[in-house]
Amino acid sequence: MNQGRQLVGLMAGIALLIIGAVLVALAPLILDARRGQGRSAAARLLLKDYIENPQDPARALRLACLDDADLAQAIEETYRSNLAGEVRRALLEILARRGSATALRALVTLASRESDAGRLKQALVQSGAISARLEADGDAVSAGRDIMEEIQRQFFGPAAPPSLRLLGVQILSEIPARWAREALALGLAAPQGALAAEHLCAALIAHPSPHDLDVLMPLVTAGQAPADLHAAAILIQQLQLSPGDGARRAELEARLRPHLAAWASASPTGERAARVQALMEHLTVKE
């Protein structure tokens, strides 16, 4: 009898330990969820206060003084409450001026929800200054990779419509070129990486921009990974398949050849020669 009670007590103790461990593991998630709910409620109240009297500088100042994450949450609230676009654009411009990695990541996420992304794209042009600030913080590489992952997820996912991919290309063409290179590298590393890079290159062709080559050249000028040449080869193949792009192919060829030659000659063992030769075969301009 006593043994039975001891066994029941032991099992109850083990169950309590398991429950305690689960609660300890879930505690951060629960706290984050509650913090998120509190942030959402605070942002909603501040927005309601501002909308009641947008001419009151004190109310506008309270919104402008929110930190990056809270301001992004306030912008999210404008979508939920169908507020006028002017309010949202004003908040987006405030967020863009912040210049932090958190702010830029939030802008990229919000960009996929904007039907008229003109002002948002204009805000993202400021990412050159944001980049310099990240450099000063010594965290540009990790922040850039985080932001590129966000762009890849928001604009180049398997279910992304062509219009969204084009907007993603526009944003890529306005941000530092090394981050664009990160985006292609991430695309190539994904399970369907070659397809992701192909989508990006096809989008660049469908939506020409004077920045195209500046965005894509770092793939070759850096020349430190096989994925760089792979992406460049995909781009050239896409250009050859696209009618009426003879001039762009010629420009691309003129700019790629010296970099590829230098990249190949820098290898003392010559292991790069075969890859470069294969890529050179795609560089013949076919009218």
N, C-alpha and C positions, 0 to 999 in steps of 0.2 A: 504493500500500500504506500509506504513511505517512498519506495523507489519510483512508483508511478507518479507521485506528487513531484518528486525531484525532477523527473523527466519532463513533466508538464511545465514546471517552473523554468527548466533549462531551455525548452523550446520557446517559451514566452520571452525569455531574456534574449535569445537569438533573434526572434522576430522584432523585438524593440530595437536591438542594435541595427538590424537591417533598415528598419523604418527611419531611425535616426540618421544613418548614413545617407539614405535617399534624400531626407530633408536637408541635410547639410549640402549635398550636391546641388539640390534644386534652389537653395536659398538665393544665390546670386541671380538666377534667372527670374525668380519671383520678385526680388528687389528691383531688377532692371525693368520688369514689366510695370511695376507700381510707379517707378520713377518716370517711365515713359507716359503712363496715364496722367501723372501729375504734370509733366511737361506739356502734354497735349491740352489739359484743362487750363493751365496758366496761359498758354499761347492763345487759346480760344477766348479767354477773358480779356486779354490785352487787345486782341483784334476787335472784339465787340466794343470795347472802350474807345478804340481809335476810330472805328467806323461811325460811331455815334457823333463824333465831332472831329473829322480829319484835319480841321484847321487849327486845332489846339496843339501848339508846339510841344507841350509837355507830354501829351499822349503819343505823338509821333516819336519823341525822344525815348520814351519807355520801350517802344518797339525796336528802335535803332540800337538800344543798349543791350538787347538780348545777346547771349553768346551765340556762336555759330550754329550749334546743334539746336538750340531753342528757336533761333530765327528760321532755320530750315523747317522746323516743326510748325511754326506760324505760317510759312508758305504752304505747307501741306494742308493746313486748315482752310486756306483760301479755296482749295479745290473742293473740299468737302462741303463748304457752305456756299459755293457758287458766287463768290464775291466778284466784284468788277475787276476786269483785267488790269486796270490802272494800279489798284492796290497791290496786286501780285507783282507787277513789273517793278514797282517802286521797291518792294521788299527784295526782289531778285537783284536789283542793282546795288542795294545796300550789302547784300551777301557777297556779291562779286567783288566789291571794294575791300572786303576783309582780307583776301589774299592768303588764307590758310588752306592747308590740304583738306581739312574738314569742309570748309566752304566750297572748294572746287568740286569735291566729291559729291556734295549735296546738289550743286548746280548741274552736274552731269546727270544725276538721277532725275532731277526735275526736268531736264531738257527733253527727256523722252515723253513727257506729258504735255509739252507745250505745242499747240497746233501752229501758232505763229512764233517761230523761234528766232526771229530777226534780232530782237533786243538781247535775247539770251546769248545768241552767237556773238553779238557785239561785246557782251560782258565777258565771254570766254576769251576774247582777243587779249584781254588784260592778263592772260595766264603767263605772258612773258615776265611781267612784274612778279606774278605769283611764283614762277619758277625761280627767279632771283632770290626771293625771300626764302623759299625752301632750301636753296643752296646755302644761304646764310645759316639756316638752322641745321645744316649738315645731314638732312634727312631726305634729300631730293630723290634718291634712288627708290627707297621703300615707298615714299608717298607717291611717286610717279607710277610705280607698279600697281599700287592700290587703285589709283585713279584709272589706269589702263584696264584693270580687271573690271571696274565699274562700267567703263565704256564698252568693253567687250560684251558684258552681260546685258546692258541696256539696249545696245544698238546692233549687235552682230550675232545675237542668239539665233538658234535654229528657227524660231517662230517669228523673228523680226521681219516686218513687211519691208519692201524695197524703199518706201519713203523714209522709214526710220533709219535704214542703213545709209541713205544719202545724207541725212542729217548728221549721222555719226561721222561720215567722211568729212563733212563741212567742219565739224568740231575738231577732228584730227588735223585738218589743214591749218587750224588757227593756234594749235598748242605747240609747245616745243617739240622739235623734230625727234629728239631722242625718246620722247614719250610715245610718239607715233610708231617708232621702231619697236618699243615695248609691246604695243598693241598687236602688231603683226607677229612678233615672237610668241606672244600668248596665244594668238590664233593658231599658229603652227604647232604649238605644244598641246593644243586641245585634242580630244578624241577625233574630231573631224577637222583637224587643223588646216590641212591643205584647202579644204572647202571654205573655211573661214577666210583665209587669205585671198582665195579666189573671189569671194564675195566682195571683199574690200577693194581689190583691184578692179573688178567689174564696176563697182560703184564709182570709183574714181574716173573710169572711162565714160560712164553714163552721165556723170556730173563733173565736167572738166573744170579745173580751177588753176589759176596761175601758180598755186602753191603745191600742186601735185608732186612735181619732181623734187622740190625741196623737202617734202615730207618723206618721200621714198628713198632719196639718195643715201641717207644714213645707213640703210640696209646694206649697202655695198661699201661705203667709205669706211665704216667701222670694220667690216670684214672679219669678224672674230668667231662666227658661228655658221655651221652649214645651213641653218634656217635662213640666214641672211641671203645667201645665194639662191636658195630654194624660192623664197618670196620674190626675189628679183626675176627669176626665170618665169614664175607664174605671171608676173606683171607683163613681161615681154610677150609671152604667149597670148595673153589676153589682148594686148595691143595689136598683135598681128591678126587676131581673129576679128577685130573691130574695124569696119570699113571706114575709110577716109581719115585714118590717123597716121598717114605716112610722115608728116612733118613732126609729129610728136615722137614717133618711133626713131626718126633720124636724130632728134635732139637727145632722146634717151640713150641711143647708141653712142653718140659723141661724148656724152658725159660719163657713161659707164665704162667704156673701153680702157681709158687710162687707169681708172681705179682698180679694175679687175686685173689689169696687167701688173700693177704695183703689188696688189694683194698676192698674186701668184708668185711673183719673183721674191717676195719676202720669206717664202718657205724654203729653207735650205735643203730639205729632202725632196722637194718637188711633189709632195702628195696633193697639193692644191691644183696642179696643172690639169688633171683629168676633169675636175669639176669646172674649172674655168673654161676649158676647151668645149665642154658640153654646153655651157651657158653661151659661149661665143657663137655657137651654131644657131642660136635663136636670135642673134643680133643682126642678121642680114635683113635689111629693109626690103620688104616685098610690096611693090605698088600694084 
